[in-house]
Amino acid sequence: MATVVTMPRLSDTMTEGTVATWLKKVGDKINEGDILAEIETDKATMEFESFNSGTLLHIGIQEGETANVDSLLAIIGNEGEDISELIKNGGAGAAKTETKTEDKAEAPKAEASKEEPKTEAPASSGLPSGVVVVTMPRLSDTMTDGTVAKWLKKVGDKISEGDILAEIETDKATMEFESFNSGTLLKIGINEGETAPVDSLLAIIGPEGTDVSGVTADAKAPTAAKSEAKAEEAKASEPAKEEETINVVSDGKRIFISPLAKKIAEEKGINISQVKGSGENGRIVKADIENFTPSAAPAQAAPAATAQAPRTETPAAPVRPFVPAGEESHEEHKNSQMRKTIARRLSESKFTAPEYYLTIEVAMDDAMKSRAVINTVPDTKVSFNDMVIKACAMALRKHPQVNSQWKDDVTVINHHIHIGVAVAVDEGLLVPVLKFADQMGLSQIGNTVKDLAGKARNKKITPAEMEGSTFTISNLGMFGISEFTSIINQPNSAILSVGAIVEKPVVRNGQIVVGNTMKVTLACDHRTVDGATGAQFLQTLRTYLENPVTMLA
């Protein structure tokens, strides 16, 4: 069934967007995580990725055209599918293909807009000067509601543009939400732990002391329009300021960078937070990376920040109520959006994929020696998990059937190798993705995993950094687990479970000696990976791990 993709709201003040560039054309195959287009918002030009897979059947907004948020942007579906009715209705008929809860949420809004078309005008005229209504943002195109995990500001606090207001749980992750406005936080509309639909009143920002008791979320649209009008006036009167290059830093603010520039920066080991972008709204482009010269100041700042980190105090554990001995007791914890998504996706995988498991034991003595030598190189730190990732990436290149995806009519063999690495966080489990892992060296894999895992634990990871995996690795060896099985992370066809390295007696050349071994278990979807294929993949993996020098060939 075809899926309608609408113009996304990429900032809380965005009411319309312009398609700067289409990176896909009608007829192209689309995978989840592919970049569809670059969209100009009222803040910046941003990449917009697909959360669906299929064929791009229709483009509703051409390059250079501007349209309102929620206008028909594109249609993705099965090749040859009839979408004439969807195009004729402007995508309206596709609303029924979404979840029922979304239909119910949208219906009252539609009815309200029909019954009370004049209510917006009084709201606009009565909105105090300088006041901005901030609504629950749509942080992914599948998000219909969000939960405020934590407020980082309180009523009365001064807010600057770029400050982090709150942490919001979506259907994909817990993400920091920053302010695009300055002023005083006058009202909080959704308290911590509460869930509300997208576009609900989240907060109100404005001049200190302003009475906002009568302001509602309905006032947002006119407010945004006024803000945009003021912005246009400012552009006309102050053209010089518009041309200034924005210095983008990583302490809570976004860094806009083209995919090619990002790839070159990773290859050269450049910290993009130190690069000054020359593109629109401070966007970092290829030339900025190629012409970048590291300065001494950022290098000196890093050790200082590291030195301060250990002094951070650990929050005290919550005090539990006293329970007399012999009495039954329990606690109830509200399920987070992330927890619900984990439960739904793992259940779908477990009950739809006919999975089976293959386990081998790998001799790790040579891998341990090789790792010790590699880590003698200055500023190099390679873990055993990095070596497993590299070995898997190279084995997938030789056994592409394992790097596949099941669909009802076809089996997709991915020629790119994107490896997901399971990372445990307080709220559950996240899977950051290493793109083109087979093209990375061991030290690059180590640095990338460390960076992504840190972002995941600090709630700074983006949905784009967690999508598009073709194979997944889960490692519990650091917890002393010698062997376990994992549920396949669909749409992948396989997941590798990595256990601890264990020192034990082994037989070598007819002699009992002390050896170091590690068990790995491959869970495979039998629809795409037959037993012999899975076994051959593990044989190749064993060869790479037991002879690490072969990974350099």
Buried (B, 14 or more C-beta within 10 A) or exposed (E): EBBBBBBBBBBBBBBBBBBBEBBBEEEEEBBBBBBBBBBBBBBBBBBBBBBBBBBBBBBBBEEEEEBEBBBBBBBBBBEEBEBEEBBEEEBEBBBEBBEEEBEEBBEEEEEEEEEEEEBBEEBBEEBBEBBBBBBBBBBBBBBBBBBBBBBBBEEEEEBEEBBBBBBBBBBBBBBBBBBBBBBBBBBBBBEEEEBBBBBBBBBBBBEEEBEBEEBBBBBBBBBBEBBBEEBEEEEEEEEEEEEEEBEBEEEEBBBBBBEEBBBBBBEEEBBBEBBEBEBBBBBBBBEBBEEBEEEEEEEEEEEEEEEEEEEEEEEEEEEEEEEEEEEEEEEEEEEBBBBBBBEEBBEEBEEEBEBBEBBBBBBBBBBBEBBEEBBEEEEEEBBBBBBBBBBBBBBBEEBBBBBBBBBEEEEBBBEEBBBBBBBBBEBBBBBBBBBEBBEBBBBBBBBBBEBBBEBBBEBBBBBBBBBBBBBBBBBBBEEEBBBBEBBBBBBBBBBBBBBBBBEEEBEEEEEEEEBBBBBBBBBBBBBBBEEEBBEBBBEBBBBBBBBBEEBEE
